[in-house]
């Protein structure tokens, strides 16, 4: 019976003790979690100059001579080239490919003594150094790279890139460089290329190859095969490829792209004119310009100096297409990207950190009064102590006279007095001590009434004790 009577207050005290036991380790555990989350978040925020697009292929540095870009072409000695340049205003070394509009270049040269030395593409660094050592050459053209003095003329528009890499035409670069060397205004750019529709027989031959093999390689083109891995990443649904050799300068280029896009709707069409890549098909109006501008702005210098096979040019261009797709510029299906738990959880880490710190502070504030002796106000005074002592004395006297009917109330009263004494010793809040004393007084009063002894009722007993 005593166990049943004391269950409520005993359970309350037990719960408080258990809470106090796990609050301290929980507090420090949360602090450790907060520190760990902070470290992970800061490490994930490290700065880097590398740029990547998901898991897209990265364009690594290509050592000279490792991609078939060097040829067997060679140049004479510096003395021999100096003599040739002194004898002729324009010297074309064997294997030179650069062409230009002679009238436009002659107009910008005027009456100046401008001498041009033209060398073939695919020279190694030592041979290019020999070209630069020819001091009486005003302008040097290596492949289609145009330089003179401390300057180098670089295309910066799609028409000028197309002219250079589809037909080896360097008119715009020559005109701009010579005008700059002579301190004259640069004439406006003029697109030197014109287009024509392919003849029915030409289109039929190309379309037949595309249906049968997915690609067409014209005579003179250097494409041996489409890079399968790069093509699958760039165009997962498949594409069709046409490879043409460098086009003759001054002649219209056959515009295969639009015609083939009509024959193969919703299919990417890739057409190579020498080292120039044209794209037609889905989202061509926006995608083609972005792919061309970003690709030739990065690789234009290497393509100008060297003689890359079309396999290499197409592979690098397909990698660029994949990078653009990974960038999410267009609403096209993105390649598979492995699940990254850190990437998913990273936005939540600051909130986890803040929550751990907040709970740590709350638990620290709750434990601070017990540590510093600053607990909430408790009952400390002669009135409470006297009341507790008086009720305890009353319970002792009543225990000598109670019977089976009054025992339960007395036991409950004694249990409440024990809880009140413990609360007073543990410096619990005053309201809790008063509530326990009130419970004890009510139980003792019930026992006195059951015993039919009015003098043992707490109100009378304490009044007589304190008087």
URGIDA-V269732 format. One record per pair of residues at least 4 apart in sequence whose ideal C-beta (glycine too) atoms are under 8 Angstrom apart, sorted by the first residue. I is the first residue (numbers start at 0). J is the second residue. D is the distance in whole Angstrom. If there is no record, write none. Layout:
BEGIN
i: {I,I}
j: {J,J}
d: {D,D}
END
This chain:
BEGIN
i: {0,0,0,0,1,1,1,2,4,4,4,4,5,5,5,5,5,6,7,8,8,8,8,8,8,9,9,9,10,11,12,12,12,13,14,15,16,17,18,19,21,22,22,22,22,23,23,23,24,25,25,25,26,26,26,26,26,26,27,28,29,29,29,29,29,29,30,30,30,30,31,32,32,32,33,33,33,33,33,33,34,35,36,36,36,36,36,37,37,38,39,39,39,40,40,40,40,40,43,43,51,51,52,52,52,52,52,53,53,53,53,54,54,54,54,55,55,55,55,55,55,55,56,56,56,56,56,58,58,58,58,61,61,61,63,63,63,63,64,64,64,66,66,67,67,67,68,68,68,68,68,68,69,69,69,69,69,70,70,70,70,70,70,72,72,72,72,72,72,72,73,73,74,74,74,74,74,74,74,75,75,75,75,76,76,77,77,77,77,78,79,80,80,80,80,80,80,80,80,81,81,81,81,82,83,83,83,84,84,84,84,84,84,85,87,88,88,88,88,89,89,89,90,90,90,90,90,91,91,92,92,92,92,93,94,94,94,94,95,95,95,95,96,96,96,96,96,96,97,97,97,97,97,97,97,98,98,98,98,98,99,99,99,99,99,99,100,100,100,100,101,102,103,103,103,103,103,104,104,104,104,104,107,107,107,107,107,107,107,108,108,109,111,112,113,113,113,113,113,114,114,114,114,115,115,115,115,115,115,116,116,116,116,116,116,117,118,118,118,118,118,118,118,118,119,119,119,120,120,120,120,120,120,120,121,121,121,122,122,122,122,122,122,123,124,125,126,127,127,127,128,129,130,130,130,131,133,137,137,137,137,138,138,138,138,138,138,138,139,139,139,140,140,140,140,141,141,141,142,142,142,142,143,143,143,143,143,143,144,144,144,144,145,145,145,145,145,145,146,146,146,146,147,147,147,148,150,150,150,151,152,152,152,152,152,152,153,153,153,154,154,154,154,154,154,154,154,155,155,156,156,157,157,157,157,158,158,158,158,159,159,159,159,159,160,160,160,160,160,161,161,161,161,162,162,162,162,162,162,162,162,163,163,163,163,163,163,164,164,164,164,164,164,164,165,165,165,165,165,165,165,165,166,166,166,166,166,166,166,166,166,167,167,167,168,168,168,169,170,170,171,171,171,171,172,173,174,174,174,175,175,176,177,178,178,178,178,179,179,191,191,192,192,193,193,194,194,194,194,195,195,195,195,196,196,196,197,197,197,197,197,197,197,198,199,200,201,201,202,202,202,202,202,203,204,204,205,205,205,205,205,206,206,206,207,208,208,208,208,209,209,209,209,209,209,209,213,213,213,213,213,214,214,214,214,214,214,215,215,215,216,216,216,216,217,217,217,217,218,219,219,219,220,220,220,220,220,221,221,221,221,221,222,222,222,222,222,222,222,223,223,224,225,225,225,226,226,226,226,226,227,228,229,229,229,229,229,229,230,230,230,231,232,232,232,232,233,233,233,233,233,233,234,234,234,234,235,235,237,237,238,238,238,238,238,239,239,239,239,239,239,240,240,240,240,241,241,241,241,241,241,242,242,242,243,243,243,243,243,243,244,245,245,245,246,246,246,246,252,254,255,255,255,256,256,256,256,256,256,256,257,257,258,259,259,259,259,260,260,260,260,260,260,263,263,265,265,266,267,267,267,267,268,268,268,269,269,269,269,269,270,270,270,270,271,271,271,271,271,271,272,273,274,274,274,274,276,276,276,276,276,276,277,278,278,278,278,278,279,279,281,281,282,282,282,283,284,285,285,286,286,286,286,287,288,289,289,289,290,290,290,290,290,291,292,293,293,293,294,294,294,294,295,295,298,298,299,300,301,301,302,302,307,307,308,309,310,311,312,313,314,315,316,317,318,319,320,321,321,322,323,323,324,324,324,324,324,325,325,327,338,339,340,341,344,347,348,349,350,351,352,353,354,355,356,357,358,359,360,361,362,363,366,367,367,368,368,368,368,369,374,374,375,375,376,376,377,377,377,377,377,377,378,378,378,378,378,379,380,381,382,383,383,383,383,383,384,385,385,386,386,386,387,387,387,387,387,387,388,389,389,389,389,389,389,390,390,390,390,390,390,390,390,390,391,391,392,392,393,393,393,393,393,393,394,394,394,394,394,394,394,395,396,396,397,397,397,397,397,397,397,397,398,398,400,400,401,401,401,401,401,402,402,404,405,405,405,405,406,407,408,408,408,408,408,408,409,409,409,409,410,411,411,411,412,412,412,412,412,412,412,412,413,413,414,415,415,415,415,415,415,416,416,416,416,417,418,418,419,419,419,419,419,420,421,422,422,422,422,423,423,427,427,428,429,430,431,432,433,434,435,436,437,438,439,440,440,441,442,443,443,443,444,444,444,444,445,446,446,447,447,447,447,447,448,450,452,453,454,454,454,455,455,456,457,458,459,460,461,462}
j: {4,406,407,410,5,410,414,6,407,410,411,414,9,410,411,414,417,10,11,12,414,415,417,418,435,13,414,418,14,15,16,418,421,17,18,19,20,21,22,23,25,26,362,365,366,27,362,366,28,29,358,362,30,358,359,362,363,366,31,32,33,355,356,358,359,362,34,355,356,359,35,36,351,355,37,351,352,355,356,359,38,39,40,348,351,352,355,41,352,42,43,341,348,44,345,348,349,352,341,345,55,57,321,322,323,325,326,325,333,334,336,325,334,336,337,232,318,321,322,324,325,334,229,232,318,321,322,297,315,318,319,65,66,301,68,69,123,124,68,69,123,307,311,307,308,311,121,301,305,306,307,311,121,122,123,305,306,94,119,120,121,122,306,93,94,118,119,120,121,122,122,126,80,92,118,122,126,129,130,79,80,83,92,80,129,81,129,132,133,82,83,84,90,92,116,129,130,133,136,85,133,134,135,86,87,90,116,90,114,116,133,135,136,135,114,112,113,114,115,114,115,117,114,115,116,117,136,95,117,116,117,118,119,119,118,119,120,121,117,118,119,140,119,120,142,143,167,245,117,140,142,143,145,167,169,166,167,168,169,248,103,104,168,169,170,173,104,168,170,191,105,106,107,170,174,186,189,108,170,173,174,177,173,174,177,178,181,183,186,113,177,181,181,137,137,138,177,180,181,135,136,137,138,136,137,138,139,140,173,130,133,136,138,139,140,140,122,126,127,130,139,140,141,142,141,142,306,141,142,143,303,304,305,306,142,305,306,126,127,130,141,142,304,127,128,129,130,131,141,304,132,133,136,139,141,139,139,147,148,177,180,145,146,147,173,176,177,180,145,146,147,144,145,169,173,146,303,304,303,304,305,306,163,164,167,169,172,303,151,300,303,304,151,152,169,172,173,176,150,151,152,176,176,177,180,180,176,179,180,176,169,171,172,173,175,176,172,299,300,159,160,162,163,171,172,295,299,159,296,160,188,161,288,291,292,162,188,190,192,163,171,172,188,190,164,275,291,295,299,165,192,272,275,166,168,169,170,171,190,191,192,167,168,169,172,299,303,272,273,274,275,295,299,302,192,245,246,252,272,273,274,275,191,192,245,246,247,248,252,272,273,245,248,273,191,192,248,173,174,191,175,188,189,191,176,177,178,185,186,179,185,180,181,183,184,185,186,183,185,248,249,251,252,251,252,251,252,253,254,251,252,253,254,253,254,258,201,202,205,253,254,255,258,202,203,204,205,253,206,255,258,259,262,207,208,215,209,215,241,255,259,210,259,262,211,212,214,215,216,213,214,215,239,241,259,263,225,237,238,239,240,222,225,239,240,241,242,240,241,242,220,222,223,242,241,242,243,244,244,243,244,245,242,243,244,271,309,242,244,308,309,310,240,242,271,308,309,310,313,308,310,310,230,240,313,230,310,313,314,317,231,232,233,313,314,317,318,321,234,238,317,235,317,318,321,334,238,317,318,320,321,324,238,267,317,320,332,334,266,267,266,267,268,269,280,259,263,266,267,268,269,269,270,271,313,255,259,268,269,270,271,271,309,313,253,255,270,271,272,273,273,272,273,274,250,252,272,273,272,258,259,268,270,260,268,270,277,278,279,283,261,279,262,263,268,270,279,264,266,268,279,280,283,268,280,280,281,280,278,279,280,281,278,279,280,276,277,278,313,316,276,277,278,279,275,276,277,309,312,313,277,309,302,307,309,312,290,291,294,312,313,316,287,283,286,287,290,291,283,287,286,331,286,329,331,287,288,289,329,290,323,328,329,291,292,293,323,328,294,316,319,320,323,295,296,297,319,323,298,315,316,319,299,302,302,315,303,304,305,307,307,312,311,312,312,313,314,315,316,317,318,319,320,321,322,323,324,325,334,326,328,329,328,329,331,333,334,333,334,333,343,343,344,345,348,351,352,353,354,355,356,357,358,359,360,361,362,363,364,365,366,367,370,371,373,372,373,374,375,374,426,427,428,429,428,429,423,426,427,428,429,432,383,423,429,432,433,383,384,385,386,387,423,432,433,436,388,389,465,390,436,461,391,416,419,420,423,436,392,393,457,460,461,464,465,394,412,416,436,439,440,443,457,461,395,416,396,464,397,443,455,457,460,461,398,409,412,413,416,439,443,399,400,455,401,405,409,443,446,447,450,455,409,413,450,452,405,406,409,446,450,406,450,449,409,446,449,450,410,411,412,442,443,445,446,449,413,442,443,446,414,415,438,442,416,438,439,440,441,442,443,446,417,439,418,419,435,436,438,439,442,420,435,436,439,421,422,435,423,432,435,436,439,424,425,427,431,432,435,427,432,431,432,432,433,434,435,436,437,438,439,440,441,442,443,444,457,445,446,447,455,457,448,456,457,458,449,450,455,452,453,455,456,457,456,455,456,459,459,460,463,459,460,460,461,462,463,464,465,466}
d: {6,7,6,6,6,5,7,7,7,5,4,5,5,8,8,4,8,6,7,6,6,7,8,4,7,6,8,8,6,7,6,7,7,6,6,6,6,7,6,7,6,6,5,7,7,7,8,7,6,6,8,7,7,8,6,4,6,7,6,6,6,4,8,5,5,8,7,7,8,5,6,6,8,5,6,8,5,4,5,7,6,6,6,5,5,5,7,6,6,6,6,8,6,7,7,4,7,7,6,6,7,7,8,5,8,4,5,4,8,8,5,8,7,6,7,7,8,5,5,8,4,8,7,7,5,6,7,8,7,6,8,6,5,8,8,7,7,7,7,5,7,7,5,7,5,7,6,7,3,6,5,7,5,8,6,7,8,7,7,7,3,8,5,7,4,8,4,8,6,6,8,6,7,6,6,7,5,6,6,4,5,8,7,7,7,6,6,5,6,7,6,6,7,8,7,7,7,5,8,6,5,7,6,6,6,5,8,5,5,6,6,5,5,6,8,8,7,5,7,7,5,7,8,7,5,7,8,4,5,8,6,5,6,7,8,3,8,8,4,6,5,7,7,6,7,7,5,8,5,5,7,5,8,5,5,7,5,6,7,4,7,5,6,5,4,5,6,8,4,6,6,6,7,6,6,8,8,6,7,5,6,7,8,5,5,5,8,7,7,5,6,8,6,8,5,7,6,8,8,6,6,5,7,7,7,5,8,7,8,7,6,4,7,5,7,5,6,8,8,5,7,7,5,7,8,7,8,7,3,7,8,6,6,4,7,6,4,4,5,7,6,8,8,7,6,7,7,7,6,7,6,8,8,5,6,7,7,6,8,8,7,7,7,4,7,6,7,8,8,5,6,7,5,6,8,8,8,6,5,5,7,7,5,8,6,5,8,5,7,7,4,5,7,4,5,4,6,6,7,4,7,7,5,8,6,6,6,6,7,8,8,8,4,7,5,4,7,7,7,4,5,8,6,7,7,8,7,7,8,7,6,6,6,6,7,6,7,4,7,6,5,7,6,8,6,7,7,4,6,5,6,8,5,6,4,8,7,7,7,5,6,7,6,6,7,8,7,8,6,4,4,7,8,6,7,7,6,7,4,5,8,4,8,7,6,5,7,5,8,8,7,6,7,8,5,8,5,6,6,6,6,5,8,8,6,6,6,7,6,6,5,6,6,5,7,5,7,8,7,8,8,8,6,4,7,6,5,8,5,4,7,6,7,8,6,7,4,5,7,4,7,6,6,7,6,7,7,6,6,7,5,8,8,6,7,8,6,5,6,6,7,6,7,5,6,6,7,4,8,6,7,6,5,7,7,7,7,7,8,6,7,8,6,7,4,7,7,7,5,7,5,5,8,5,8,6,5,6,7,8,3,8,4,6,5,7,6,8,8,5,5,7,8,4,7,8,4,6,7,8,6,7,5,5,7,6,7,7,4,6,6,7,6,8,5,4,6,7,6,7,6,6,7,8,4,6,7,4,8,4,5,7,4,5,8,7,6,7,7,8,7,4,7,6,7,7,6,6,7,6,7,5,8,7,7,6,7,7,7,4,7,5,6,8,8,8,7,6,5,7,6,7,4,8,7,5,6,7,6,7,5,8,5,6,5,5,5,8,3,8,7,6,7,6,5,8,7,7,8,5,5,6,7,7,8,7,6,6,7,8,4,7,7,4,5,6,7,6,7,8,7,4,8,7,7,6,8,5,7,6,7,8,5,7,7,5,8,7,7,7,7,5,7,6,6,4,6,8,5,7,8,8,4,5,7,5,8,6,7,6,7,8,6,6,6,6,6,7,6,7,6,6,6,6,6,7,6,7,6,7,6,5,5,7,6,6,6,7,6,7,6,7,5,5,7,6,6,6,6,6,7,7,7,7,7,6,6,6,7,6,6,7,8,7,6,6,7,6,7,7,7,7,6,6,6,6,6,6,6,6,6,6,6,6,6,6,6,6,6,7,6,6,6,6,7,8,4,4,7,6,5,8,5,8,7,6,7,5,6,6,6,7,4,7,4,5,7,7,7,6,6,6,7,7,8,7,6,6,7,6,6,7,6,7,6,6,7,7,6,6,8,7,5,5,7,6,8,6,7,6,6,6,6,7,7,6,7,7,6,6,7,6,5,8,6,7,6,5,6,8,6,8,7,7,6,8,6,7,6,7,7,6,6,8,6,7,4,5,5,6,6,7,8,5,6,4,4,5,6,6,6,5,7,4,4,6,6,7,7,4,6,6,8,4,6,8,5,8,8,3,4,6,7,8,7,6,5,8,4,4,6,6,8,8,5,6,6,5,6,6,4,5,6,6,6,4,5,5,6,8,5,5,6,8,6,6,7,6,6,7,6,6,6,6,6,6,5,7,7,6,8,5,7,5,5,7,6,6,8,6,7,4,4,7,7,6,8,6,6,7,8,8,6,7,6,6,6,6,6,6}
END
